[in-house]
Amino acid sequence: VRITMTPRVGGQEGDCGNFDGEPSNDRAGLAVSGNECLFHHLTPVRPSPDHDISECIRKDPTKYHMALRTCHATDEDAKDSSSPKYGCVFDVCFAGPQYAAQDAAM
């Protein structure tokens, strides 16, 4: 995950610093004390199941063929994880067509 932000007119102050470009007044690595923490209950992390393209083909061939069209990919592209179009087909199959544009921008 990468979080980016732009400077606000008039300045700003945040948990990690004031975004003035001067590292000496930033607070990277600052820890929040227990009584200030907003999250008092930890949610256990559960790994998501591993998916692969063959699952999409088997469970929803219509969605798979739509992913091929959306990503301008061939069947060979979709089955070759080193192909630049593999990620697009995977994302469209498992997350939706809105991610095709993001994959195209990369």
Secondary structure, 3 states (H helix, E strand, C coil): CCCCCCCCCCCCCECCECCCCCHHHCCCCCCCCHHHCCCCCCCCCCCCCCCCHHHHHHHCHHHHHHHHHHCCCCHHHHHCCCCCCHHHHHHHHHCCCHHHHHHHHC
